[in-house]
Amino acid sequence: MGDKRAHKCVRTCIICGYKRDKNNLLRLGIQGKKVVLDRGKRMIGRGAYICPTTKCIERARGNYRNCLGRAFKGRPFEKIEI
Ligand SMILES: [Zn+2]
């Protein structure tokens, strides 16, 4: 169990729309009322993906174009700690 490399999971960066294998993206999740980096990729619930680039990380921190609000629709957060 656990080896899913044969199955390619492509996800889209919520900031720039770039599609990559999800292993090459950072996953964000909601913990309490905070948006955090899901380092272990095992947080429950809906996640959002962003590129591991300064540009996309900075934009996510600033909730660029309300990208996080849209990604976590219906799950309000008060802080972004990524
Ligand atoms: Zn991106």
PDB file of the backbone (N, CA, C, O) and the ligand in Angstrom, with CONECT records:
HET     ZN  A 101       1
ATOM      1  N   MET A   1       0.838  -1.205   0.000  1.00  0.00           N
ATOM      2  CA  MET A   1       0.000   0.000   0.000  1.00  0.00           C
ATOM      3  C   MET A   1       0.874   1.257   0.000  1.00  0.00           C
ATOM      4  O   MET A   1       1.997   1.263   0.505  1.00  0.00           O
ATOM      5  N   GLY A   2       0.341   2.270  -0.558  1.00  0.00           N
ATOM      6  CA  GLY A   2       1.034   3.537  -0.450  1.00  0.00           C
ATOM      7  C   GLY A   2       1.789   3.960  -1.703  1.00  0.00           C
ATOM      8  O   GLY A   2       2.050   5.147  -1.899  1.00  0.00           O
ATOM      9  N   ASP A   3       2.135   3.018  -2.534  1.00  0.00           N
ATOM     10  CA  ASP A   3       2.867   3.421  -3.740  1.00  0.00           C
ATOM     11  C   ASP A   3       1.894   3.690  -4.880  1.00  0.00           C
ATOM     12  O   ASP A   3       1.359   2.777  -5.509  1.00  0.00           O
ATOM     13  N   LYS A   4       1.687   4.988  -5.118  1.00  0.00           N
ATOM     14  CA  LYS A   4       0.721   5.355  -6.148  1.00  0.00           C
ATOM     15  C   LYS A   4       1.434   6.029  -7.317  1.00  0.00           C
ATOM     16  O   LYS A   4       0.824   6.794  -8.065  1.00  0.00           O
ATOM     17  N   ARG A   5       2.704   5.749  -7.469  1.00  0.00           N
ATOM     18  CA  ARG A   5       3.446   6.441  -8.514  1.00  0.00           C
ATOM     19  C   ARG A   5       2.977   6.083  -9.924  1.00  0.00           C
ATOM     20  O   ARG A   5       3.132   6.864 -10.864  1.00  0.00           O
ATOM     21  N   ALA A   6       2.410   4.909 -10.049  1.00  0.00           N
ATOM     22  CA  ALA A   6       1.939   4.500 -11.366  1.00  0.00           C
ATOM     23  C   ALA A   6       0.756   5.360 -11.816  1.00  0.00           C
ATOM     24  O   ALA A   6       0.478   5.494 -13.008  1.00  0.00           O
ATOM     25  N   HIS A   7       0.077   5.933 -10.837  1.00  0.00           N
ATOM     26  CA  HIS A   7      -1.092   6.748 -11.139  1.00  0.00           C
ATOM     27  C   HIS A   7      -0.694   8.212 -11.120  1.00  0.00           C
ATOM     28  O   HIS A   7      -0.334   8.744 -10.070  1.00  0.00           O
ATOM     29  N   LYS A   8      -0.756   8.863 -12.263  1.00  0.00           N
ATOM     30  CA  LYS A   8      -0.356  10.263 -12.317  1.00  0.00           C
ATOM     31  C   LYS A   8      -1.488  11.176 -11.875  1.00  0.00           C
ATOM     32  O   LYS A   8      -2.586  11.148 -12.431  1.00  0.00           O
ATOM     33  N   CYS A   9      -1.201  11.979 -10.872  1.00  0.00           N
ATOM     34  CA  CYS A   9      -2.217  12.894 -10.382  1.00  0.00           C
ATOM     35  C   CYS A   9      -1.827  14.302 -10.747  1.00  0.00           C
ATOM     36  O   CYS A   9      -0.913  14.877 -10.157  1.00  0.00           O
ATOM     37  N   VAL A  10      -2.509  14.850 -11.705  1.00  0.00           N
ATOM     38  CA  VAL A  10      -2.205  16.206 -12.118  1.00  0.00           C
ATOM     39  C   VAL A  10      -3.158  17.166 -11.426  1.00  0.00           C
ATOM     40  O   VAL A  10      -4.369  16.947 -11.387  1.00  0.00           O
ATOM     41  N   ARG A  11      -2.591  18.227 -10.884  1.00  0.00           N
ATOM     42  CA  ARG A  11      -3.391  19.240 -10.212  1.00  0.00           C
ATOM     43  C   ARG A  11      -3.033  20.601 -10.814  1.00  0.00           C
ATOM     44  O   ARG A  11      -1.987  20.771 -11.441  1.00  0.00           O
ATOM     45  N   THR A  12      -3.916  21.540 -10.607  1.00  0.00           N
ATOM     46  CA  THR A  12      -3.722  22.870 -11.174  1.00  0.00           C
ATOM     47  C   THR A  12      -3.398  23.869 -10.070  1.00  0.00           C
ATOM     48  O   THR A  12      -4.063  23.904  -9.034  1.00  0.00           O
ATOM     49  N   CYS A  13      -2.381  24.671 -10.300  1.00  0.00           N
ATOM     50  CA  CYS A  13      -2.043  25.731  -9.355  1.00  0.00           C
ATOM     51  C   CYS A  13      -3.186  26.742  -9.317  1.00  0.00           C
ATOM     52  O   CYS A  13      -3.621  27.223 -10.364  1.00  0.00           O
ATOM     53  N   ILE A  14      -3.674  27.069  -8.121  1.00  0.00           N
ATOM     54  CA  ILE A  14      -4.802  28.004  -8.019  1.00  0.00           C
ATOM     55  C   ILE A  14      -4.392  29.444  -8.320  1.00  0.00           C
ATOM     56  O   ILE A  14      -5.245  30.312  -8.500  1.00  0.00           O
ATOM     57  N   ILE A  15      -3.088  29.692  -8.374  1.00  0.00           N
ATOM     58  CA  ILE A  15      -2.611  31.052  -8.658  1.00  0.00           C
ATOM     59  C   ILE A  15      -2.414  31.271 -10.151  1.00  0.00           C
ATOM     60  O   ILE A  15      -2.994  32.189 -10.731  1.00  0.00           O
ATOM     61  N   CYS A  16      -1.602  30.436 -10.766  1.00  0.00           N
ATOM     62  CA  CYS A  16      -1.251  30.702 -12.155  1.00  0.00           C
ATOM     63  C   CYS A  16      -1.894  29.733 -13.141  1.00  0.00           C
ATOM     64  O   CYS A  16      -1.790  29.920 -14.353  1.00  0.00           O
ATOM     65  N   GLY A  17      -2.555  28.702 -12.628  1.00  0.00           N
ATOM     66  CA  GLY A  17      -3.241  27.778 -13.525  1.00  0.00           C
ATOM     67  C   GLY A  17      -2.345  26.736 -14.167  1.00  0.00           C
ATOM     68  O   GLY A  17      -2.800  25.963 -15.010  1.00  0.00           O
ATOM     69  N   TYR A  18      -1.089  26.706 -13.784  1.00  0.00           N
ATOM     70  CA  TYR A  18      -0.150  25.746 -14.337  1.00  0.00           C
ATOM     71  C   TYR A  18      -0.482  24.343 -13.836  1.00  0.00           C
ATOM     72  O   TYR A  18      -0.746  24.143 -12.651  1.00  0.00           O
ATOM     73  N   LYS A  19      -0.466  23.390 -14.739  1.00  0.00           N
ATOM     74  CA  LYS A  19      -0.775  22.013 -14.351  1.00  0.00           C
ATOM     75  C   LYS A  19       0.512  21.228 -14.151  1.00  0.00           C
ATOM     76  O   LYS A  19       1.402  21.240 -15.002  1.00  0.00           O
ATOM     77  N   ARG A  20       0.597  20.553 -13.028  1.00  0.00           N
ATOM     78  CA  ARG A  20       1.762  19.734 -12.727  1.00  0.00           C
ATOM     79  C   ARG A  20       1.300  18.487 -11.992  1.00  0.00           C
ATOM     80  O   ARG A  20       0.173  18.393 -11.505  1.00  0.00           O
ATOM     81  N   ASP A  21       2.222  17.535 -11.935  1.00  0.00           N
ATOM     82  CA  ASP A  21       1.993  16.375 -11.100  1.00  0.00           C
ATOM     83  C   ASP A  21       1.865  16.897  -9.666  1.00  0.00           C
ATOM     84  O   ASP A  21       2.633  17.767  -9.255  1.00  0.00           O
ATOM     85  N   LYS A  22       0.927  16.387  -8.926  1.00  0.00           N
ATOM     86  CA  LYS A  22       0.692  16.971  -7.596  1.00  0.00           C
ATOM     87  C   LYS A  22       1.900  16.852  -6.668  1.00  0.00           C
ATOM     88  O   LYS A  22       2.017  17.596  -5.694  1.00  0.00           O
ATOM     89  N   ASN A  23       2.786  15.925  -6.970  1.00  0.00           N
ATOM     90  CA  ASN A  23       4.004  15.817  -6.157  1.00  0.00           C
ATOM     91  C   ASN A  23       4.921  17.018  -6.348  1.00  0.00           C
ATOM     92  O   ASN A  23       5.816  17.261  -5.538  1.00  0.00           O
ATOM     93  N   ASN A  24       4.694  17.762  -7.417  1.00  0.00           N
ATOM     94  CA  ASN A  24       5.510  18.940  -7.677  1.00  0.00           C
ATOM     95  C   ASN A  24       4.794  20.227  -7.317  1.00  0.00           C
ATOM     96  O   ASN A  24       5.225  21.313  -7.707  1.00  0.00           O
ATOM     97  N   LEU A  25       3.719  20.112  -6.586  1.00  0.00           N
ATOM     98  CA  LEU A  25       2.986  21.296  -6.136  1.00  0.00           C
ATOM     99  C   LEU A  25       2.933  21.281  -4.613  1.00  0.00           C
ATOM    100  O   LEU A  25       3.085  20.232  -3.987  1.00  0.00           O
ATOM    101  N   LEU A  26       2.720  22.438  -4.032  1.00  0.00           N
ATOM    102  CA  LEU A  26       2.517  22.508  -2.590  1.00  0.00           C
ATOM    103  C   LEU A  26       1.024  22.382  -2.336  1.00  0.00           C
ATOM    104  O   LEU A  26       0.209  22.963  -3.052  1.00  0.00           O
ATOM    105  N   ARG A  27       0.681  21.624  -1.319  1.00  0.00           N
ATOM    106  CA  ARG A  27      -0.734  21.479  -1.011  1.00  0.00           C
ATOM    107  C   ARG A  27      -1.077  22.366   0.183  1.00  0.00           C
ATOM    108  O   ARG A  27      -0.365  22.392   1.187  1.00  0.00           O
ATOM    109  N   LEU A  28      -2.157  23.071   0.050  1.00  0.00           N
ATOM    110  CA  LEU A  28      -2.636  23.906   1.151  1.00  0.00           C
ATOM    111  C   LEU A  28      -3.903  23.288   1.719  1.00  0.00           C
ATOM    112  O   LEU A  28      -4.705  22.692   1.001  1.00  0.00           O
ATOM    113  N   GLY A  29      -4.057  23.442   3.004  1.00  0.00           N
ATOM    114  CA  GLY A  29      -5.264  22.943   3.638  1.00  0.00           C
ATOM    115  C   GLY A  29      -5.725  23.929   4.682  1.00  0.00           C
ATOM    116  O   GLY A  29      -5.050  24.922   4.951  1.00  0.00           O
ATOM    117  N   ILE A  30      -6.865  23.660   5.266  1.00  0.00           N
ATOM    118  CA  ILE A  30      -7.371  24.527   6.326  1.00  0.00           C
ATOM    119  C   ILE A  30      -7.301  23.782   7.642  1.00  0.00           C
ATOM    120  O   ILE A  30      -7.772  22.653   7.778  1.00  0.00           O
ATOM    121  N   GLN A  31      -6.693  24.459   8.608  1.00  0.00           N
ATOM    122  CA  GLN A  31      -6.571  23.888   9.935  1.00  0.00           C
ATOM    123  C   GLN A  31      -7.182  24.914  10.885  1.00  0.00           C
ATOM    124  O   GLN A  31      -6.647  26.008  11.064  1.00  0.00           O
ATOM    125  N   GLY A  32      -8.287  24.553  11.479  1.00  0.00           N
ATOM    126  CA  GLY A  32      -8.987  25.527  12.310  1.00  0.00           C
ATOM    127  C   GLY A  32      -9.475  26.655  11.418  1.00  0.00           C
ATOM    128  O   GLY A  32     -10.284  26.433  10.517  1.00  0.00           O
ATOM    129  N   LYS A  33      -8.984  27.867  11.665  1.00  0.00           N
ATOM    130  CA  LYS A  33      -9.380  29.012  10.837  1.00  0.00           C
ATOM    131  C   LYS A  33      -8.200  29.535  10.032  1.00  0.00           C
ATOM    132  O   LYS A  33      -8.189  30.684   9.590  1.00  0.00           O
ATOM    133  N   LYS A  34      -7.211  28.674   9.849  1.00  0.00           N
ATOM    134  CA  LYS A  34      -6.005  29.108   9.155  1.00  0.00           C
ATOM    135  C   LYS A  34      -5.754  28.284   7.906  1.00  0.00           C
ATOM    136  O   LYS A  34      -6.019  27.083   7.854  1.00  0.00           O
ATOM    137  N   VAL A  35      -5.231  28.976   6.901  1.00  0.00           N
ATOM    138  CA  VAL A  35      -4.753  28.266   5.719  1.00  0.00           C
ATOM    139  C   VAL A  35      -3.289  27.943   5.989  1.00  0.00           C
ATOM    140  O   VAL A  35      -2.493  28.838   6.274  1.00  0.00           O
ATOM    141  N   VAL A  36      -2.944  26.686   5.902  1.00  0.00           N
ATOM    142  CA  VAL A  36      -1.574  26.268   6.203  1.00  0.00           C
ATOM    143  C   VAL A  36      -1.058  25.355   5.091  1.00  0.00           C
ATOM    144  O   VAL A  36      -1.818  24.834   4.273  1.00  0.00           O
ATOM    145  N   LEU A  37       0.250  25.186   5.096  1.00  0.00           N
ATOM    146  CA  LEU A  37       0.851  24.233   4.169  1.00  0.00           C
ATOM    147  C   LEU A  37       0.622  22.833   4.716  1.00  0.00           C
ATOM    148  O   LEU A  37       0.868  22.554   5.889  1.00  0.00           O
ATOM    149  N   ASP A  38       0.156  21.983   3.856  1.00  0.00           N
ATOM    150  CA  ASP A  38      -0.091  20.608   4.261  1.00  0.00           C
ATOM    151  C   ASP A  38       1.162  19.799   3.908  1.00  0.00           C
ATOM    152  O   ASP A  38       1.224  19.146   2.866  1.00  0.00           O
ATOM    153  N   ARG A  39       2.136  19.857   4.781  1.00  0.00           N
ATOM    154  CA  ARG A  39       3.433  19.252   4.466  1.00  0.00           C
ATOM    155  C   ARG A  39       3.386  17.742   4.321  1.00  0.00           C
ATOM    156  O   ARG A  39       4.069  17.163   3.476  1.00  0.00           O
ATOM    157  N   GLY A  40       2.574  17.114   5.152  1.00  0.00           N
ATOM    158  CA  GLY A  40       2.501  15.659   5.082  1.00  0.00           C
ATOM    159  C   GLY A  40       1.535  15.168   4.009  1.00  0.00           C
ATOM    160  O   GLY A  40       1.407  13.965   3.777  1.00  0.00           O
ATOM    161  N   LYS A  41       0.861  16.106   3.360  1.00  0.00           N
ATOM    162  CA  LYS A  41      -0.154  15.786   2.350  1.00  0.00           C
ATOM    163  C   LYS A  41      -1.171  14.785   2.874  1.00  0.00           C
ATOM    164  O   LYS A  41      -1.616  13.899   2.145  1.00  0.00           O
ATOM    165  N   ARG A  42      -1.529  14.929   4.112  1.00  0.00           N
ATOM    166  CA  ARG A  42      -2.521  14.000   4.642  1.00  0.00           C
ATOM    167  C   ARG A  42      -3.629  14.700   5.419  1.00  0.00           C
ATOM    168  O   ARG A  42      -4.361  14.059   6.174  1.00  0.00           O
ATOM    169  N   MET A  43      -3.752  16.000   5.238  1.00  0.00           N
ATOM    170  CA  MET A  43      -4.845  16.698   5.894  1.00  0.00           C
ATOM    171  C   MET A  43      -6.150  16.278   5.244  1.00  0.00           C
ATOM    172  O   MET A  43      -6.232  16.056   4.036  1.00  0.00           O
ATOM    173  N   ILE A  44      -7.148  16.178   6.072  1.00  0.00           N
ATOM    174  CA  ILE A  44      -8.444  15.728   5.575  1.00  0.00           C
ATOM    175  C   ILE A  44      -9.159  16.889   4.906  1.00  0.00           C
ATOM    176  O   ILE A  44      -8.988  18.050   5.277  1.00  0.00           O
ATOM    177  N   GLY A  45      -9.944  16.552   3.938  1.00  0.00           N
ATOM    178  CA  GLY A  45     -10.757  17.584   3.305  1.00  0.00           C
ATOM    179  C   GLY A  45     -10.137  18.102   2.033  1.00  0.00           C
ATOM    180  O   GLY A  45      -9.101  17.625   1.570  1.00  0.00           O
ATOM    181  N   ARG A  46     -10.779  19.059   1.504  1.00  0.00           N
ATOM    182  CA  ARG A  46     -10.403  19.612   0.237  1.00  0.00           C
ATOM    183  C   ARG A  46      -9.109  20.410   0.348  1.00  0.00           C
ATOM    184  O   ARG A  46      -8.945  21.225   1.256  1.00  0.00           O
ATOM    185  N   GLY A  47      -8.219  20.173  -0.560  1.00  0.00           N
ATOM    186  CA  GLY A  47      -6.970  20.922  -0.568  1.00  0.00           C
ATOM    187  C   GLY A  47      -6.886  21.820  -1.778  1.00  0.00           C
ATOM    188  O   GLY A  47      -7.681  21.712  -2.711  1.00  0.00           O
ATOM    189  N   ALA A  48      -5.914  22.702  -1.750  1.00  0.00           N
ATOM    190  CA  ALA A  48      -5.654  23.555  -2.898  1.00  0.00           C
ATOM    191  C   ALA A  48      -4.165  23.418  -3.199  1.00  0.00           C
ATOM    192  O   ALA A  48      -3.355  23.194  -2.300  1.00  0.00           O
ATOM    193  N   TYR A  49      -3.826  23.553  -4.448  1.00  0.00           N
ATOM    194  CA  TYR A  49      -2.431  23.365  -4.826  1.00  0.00           C
ATOM    195  C   TYR A  49      -1.845  24.637  -5.412  1.00  0.00           C
ATOM    196  O   TYR A  49      -2.512  25.363  -6.149  1.00  0.00           O
ATOM    197  N   ILE A  50      -0.592  24.895  -5.076  1.00  0.00           N
ATOM    198  CA  ILE A  50       0.122  26.022  -5.679  1.00  0.00           C
ATOM    199  C   ILE A  50       1.528  25.572  -6.058  1.00  0.00           C
ATOM    200  O   ILE A  50       2.050  24.600  -5.514  1.00  0.00           O
ATOM    201  N   CYS A  51       2.130  26.291  -6.997  1.00  0.00           N
ATOM    202  CA  CYS A  51       3.500  25.991  -7.414  1.00  0.00           C
ATOM    203  C   CYS A  51       4.447  26.319  -6.258  1.00  0.00           C
ATOM    204  O   CYS A  51       4.182  27.234  -5.478  1.00  0.00           O
ATOM    205  N   PRO A  52       5.540  25.581  -6.150  1.00  0.00           N
ATOM    206  CA  PRO A  52       6.515  25.881  -5.094  1.00  0.00           C
ATOM    207  C   PRO A  52       7.438  27.024  -5.508  1.00  0.00           C
ATOM    208  O   PRO A  52       8.644  26.960  -5.273  1.00  0.00           O
ATOM    209  N   THR A  53       6.896  28.041  -6.107  1.00  0.00           N
ATOM    210  CA  THR A  53       7.712  29.172  -6.562  1.00  0.00           C
ATOM    211  C   THR A  53       7.403  30.389  -5.699  1.00  0.00           C
ATOM    212  O   THR A  53       6.305  30.525  -5.160  1.00  0.00           O
ATOM    213  N   THR A  54       8.391  31.266  -5.578  1.00  0.00           N
ATOM    214  CA  THR A  54       8.209  32.472  -4.766  1.00  0.00           C
ATOM    215  C   THR A  54       6.983  33.254  -5.220  1.00  0.00           C
ATOM    216  O   THR A  54       6.201  33.733  -4.399  1.00  0.00           O
ATOM    217  N   LYS A  55       6.824  33.376  -6.513  1.00  0.00           N
ATOM    218  CA  LYS A  55       5.717  34.156  -7.052  1.00  0.00           C
ATOM    219  C   LYS A  55       4.361  33.608  -6.600  1.00  0.00           C
ATOM    220  O   LYS A  55       3.512  34.349  -6.104  1.00  0.00           O
ATOM    221  N   CYS A  56       4.179  32.330  -6.776  1.00  0.00           N
ATOM    222  CA  CYS A  56       2.882  31.749  -6.407  1.00  0.00           C
ATOM    223  C   CYS A  56       2.692  31.722  -4.895  1.00  0.00           C
ATOM    224  O   CYS A  56       1.577  31.918  -4.410  1.00  0.00           O
ATOM    225  N   ILE A  57       3.758  31.483  -4.150  1.00  0.00           N
ATOM    226  CA  ILE A  57       3.631  31.476  -2.689  1.00  0.00           C
ATOM    227  C   ILE A  57       3.277  32.873  -2.187  1.00  0.00           C
ATOM    228  O   ILE A  57       2.400  33.029  -1.338  1.00  0.00           O
ATOM    229  N   GLU A  58       3.962  33.885  -2.713  1.00  0.00           N
ATOM    230  CA  GLU A  58       3.686  35.263  -2.287  1.00  0.00           C
ATOM    231  C   GLU A  58       2.245  35.658  -2.622  1.00  0.00           C
ATOM    232  O   GLU A  58       1.561  36.297  -1.822  1.00  0.00           O
ATOM    233  N   ARG A  59       1.811  35.277  -3.788  1.00  0.00           N
ATOM    234  CA  ARG A  59       0.446  35.623  -4.191  1.00  0.00           C
ATOM    235  C   ARG A  59      -0.574  34.899  -3.333  1.00  0.00           C
ATOM    236  O   ARG A  59      -1.616  35.456  -2.989  1.00  0.00           O
ATOM    237  N   ALA A  60      -0.275  33.669  -2.992  1.00  0.00           N
ATOM    238  CA  ALA A  60      -1.192  32.920  -2.120  1.00  0.00           C
ATOM    239  C   ALA A  60      -1.268  33.592  -0.754  1.00  0.00           C
ATOM    240  O   ALA A  60      -2.344  33.696  -0.164  1.00  0.00           O
ATOM    241  N   ARG A  61      -0.116  34.046  -0.255  1.00  0.00           N
ATOM    242  CA  ARG A  61      -0.094  34.734   1.051  1.00  0.00           C
ATOM    243  C   ARG A  61      -0.951  35.980   1.027  1.00  0.00           C
ATOM    244  O   ARG A  61      -1.573  36.336   2.028  1.00  0.00           O
ATOM    245  N   GLY A  62      -0.982  36.635  -0.101  1.00  0.00           N
ATOM    246  CA  GLY A  62      -1.770  37.858  -0.217  1.00  0.00           C
ATOM    247  C   GLY A  62      -3.197  37.585  -0.688  1.00  0.00           C
ATOM    248  O   GLY A  62      -3.965  38.513  -0.938  1.00  0.00           O
ATOM    249  N   ASN A  63      -3.543  36.299  -0.807  1.00  0.00           N
ATOM    250  CA  ASN A  63      -4.866  35.889  -1.295  1.00  0.00           C
ATOM    251  C   ASN A  63      -5.178  36.608  -2.609  1.00  0.00           C
ATOM    252  O   ASN A  63      -6.228  37.228  -2.775  1.00  0.00           O
ATOM    253  N   TYR A  64      -4.239  36.500  -3.514  1.00  0.00           N
ATOM    254  CA  TYR A  64      -4.320  37.105  -4.842  1.00  0.00           C
ATOM    255  C   TYR A  64      -5.646  36.767  -5.523  1.00  0.00           C
ATOM    256  O   TYR A  64      -6.001  35.598  -5.673  1.00  0.00           O
ATOM    257  N   ARG A  65      -6.357  37.792  -5.924  1.00  0.00           N
ATOM    258  CA  ARG A  65      -7.656  37.636  -6.603  1.00  0.00           C
ATOM    259  C   ARG A  65      -8.598  36.687  -5.852  1.00  0.00           C
ATOM    260  O   ARG A  65      -9.402  35.979  -6.458  1.00  0.00           O
ATOM    261  N   ASN A  66      -8.481  36.690  -4.551  1.00  0.00           N
ATOM    262  CA  ASN A  66      -9.307  35.827  -3.701  1.00  0.00           C
ATOM    263  C   ASN A  66      -9.192  34.353  -4.100  1.00  0.00           C
ATOM    264  O   ASN A  66     -10.152  33.591  -3.996  1.00  0.00           O
ATOM    265  N   CYS A  67      -8.009  33.973  -4.555  1.00  0.00           N
ATOM    266  CA  CYS A  67      -7.816  32.600  -5.010  1.00  0.00           C
ATOM    267  C   CYS A  67      -8.092  31.594  -3.901  1.00  0.00           C
ATOM    268  O   CYS A  67      -8.648  30.523  -4.145  1.00  0.00           O
ATOM    269  N   LEU A  68      -7.700  31.944  -2.687  1.00  0.00           N
ATOM    270  CA  LEU A  68      -7.915  31.009  -1.570  1.00  0.00           C
ATOM    271  C   LEU A  68      -9.381  30.959  -1.191  1.00  0.00           C
ATOM    272  O   LEU A  68      -9.913  29.900  -0.857  1.00  0.00           O
ATOM    273  N   GLY A  69     -10.018  32.092  -1.245  1.00  0.00           N
ATOM    274  CA  GLY A  69     -11.444  32.136  -0.941  1.00  0.00           C
ATOM    275  C   GLY A  69     -12.225  31.241  -1.892  1.00  0.00           C
ATOM    276  O   GLY A  69     -13.179  30.571  -1.497  1.00  0.00           O
ATOM    277  N   ARG A  70     -11.803  31.244  -3.146  1.00  0.00           N
ATOM    278  CA  ARG A  70     -12.497  30.409  -4.130  1.00  0.00           C
ATOM    279  C   ARG A  70     -12.133  28.939  -3.961  1.00  0.00           C
ATOM    280  O   ARG A  70     -12.986  28.059  -4.075  1.00  0.00           O
ATOM    281  N   ALA A  71     -10.859  28.685  -3.688  1.00  0.00           N
ATOM    282  CA  ALA A  71     -10.424  27.299  -3.529  1.00  0.00           C
ATOM    283  C   ALA A  71     -11.065  26.643  -2.313  1.00  0.00           C
ATOM    284  O   ALA A  71     -11.392  25.456  -2.325  1.00  0.00           O
ATOM    285  N   PHE A  72     -11.237  27.444  -1.261  1.00  0.00           N
ATOM    286  CA  PHE A  72     -11.819  26.891  -0.040  1.00  0.00           C
ATOM    287  C   PHE A  72     -13.237  27.409   0.156  1.00  0.00           C
ATOM    288  O   PHE A  72     -13.649  27.750   1.265  1.00  0.00           O
ATOM    289  N   LYS A  73     -13.942  27.457  -0.905  1.00  0.00           N
ATOM    290  CA  LYS A  73     -15.319  27.922  -0.911  1.00  0.00           C
ATOM    291  C   LYS A  73     -16.136  27.256   0.205  1.00  0.00           C
ATOM    292  O   LYS A  73     -16.138  26.033   0.344  1.00  0.00           O
ATOM    293  N   GLY A  74     -16.808  28.060   0.972  1.00  0.00           N
ATOM    294  CA  GLY A  74     -17.642  27.503   2.023  1.00  0.00           C
ATOM    295  C   GLY A  74     -16.889  27.120   3.285  1.00  0.00           C
ATOM    296  O   GLY A  74     -17.479  26.637   4.251  1.00  0.00           O
ATOM    297  N   ARG A  75     -15.573  27.341   3.267  1.00  0.00           N
ATOM    298  CA  ARG A  75     -14.782  27.030   4.460  1.00  0.00           C
ATOM    299  C   ARG A  75     -14.004  28.274   4.858  1.00  0.00           C
ATOM    300  O   ARG A  75     -12.838  28.424   4.492  1.00  0.00           O
ATOM    301  N   PRO A  76     -14.639  29.159   5.602  1.00  0.00           N
ATOM    302  CA  PRO A  76     -14.011  30.437   5.916  1.00  0.00           C
ATOM    303  C   PRO A  76     -12.735  30.291   6.747  1.00  0.00           C
ATOM    304  O   PRO A  76     -12.636  29.434   7.625  1.00  0.00           O
ATOM    305  N   PHE A  77     -11.776  31.144   6.447  1.00  0.00           N
ATOM    306  CA  PHE A  77     -10.520  31.173   7.204  1.00  0.00           C
ATOM    307  C   PHE A  77     -10.237  32.619   7.564  1.00  0.00           C
ATOM    308  O   PHE A  77     -10.707  33.541   6.896  1.00  0.00           O
ATOM    309  N   GLU A  78      -9.472  32.810   8.616  1.00  0.00           N
ATOM    310  CA  GLU A  78      -9.167  34.159   9.074  1.00  0.00           C
ATOM    311  C   GLU A  78      -7.720  34.536   8.833  1.00  0.00           C
ATOM    312  O   GLU A  78      -7.377  35.715   8.749  1.00  0.00           O
ATOM    313  N   LYS A  79      -6.881  33.530   8.724  1.00  0.00           N
ATOM    314  CA  LYS A  79      -5.453  33.809   8.579  1.00  0.00           C
ATOM    315  C   LYS A  79      -4.845  32.935   7.508  1.00  0.00           C
ATOM    316  O   LYS A  79      -5.347  31.855   7.196  1.00  0.00           O
ATOM    317  N   ILE A  80      -3.749  33.428   6.949  1.00  0.00           N
ATOM    318  CA  ILE A  80      -3.007  32.629   5.987  1.00  0.00           C
ATOM    319  C   ILE A  80      -1.605  32.474   6.546  1.00  0.00           C
ATOM    320  O   ILE A  80      -0.857  33.446   6.642  1.00  0.00           O
ATOM    321  N   GLU A  81      -1.255  31.272   6.908  1.00  0.00           N
ATOM    322  CA  GLU A  81       0.075  31.032   7.480  1.00  0.00           C
ATOM    323  C   GLU A  81       0.832  30.033   6.637  1.00  0.00           C
ATOM    324  O   GLU A  81       0.994  28.868   7.001  1.00  0.00           O
ATOM    325  N   ILE A  82       1.291  30.522   5.501  1.00  0.00           N
ATOM    326  CA  ILE A  82       2.060  29.624   4.625  1.00  0.00           C
ATOM    327  C   ILE A  82       3.404  30.233   4.300  1.00  0.00           C
ATOM    328  O   ILE A  82       4.196  29.630   3.576  1.00  0.00           O
TER     329      ILE A  82
HETATM  330 ZN    ZN A 101       1.528  28.661  -9.860  1.00  0.00          ZN2+
END
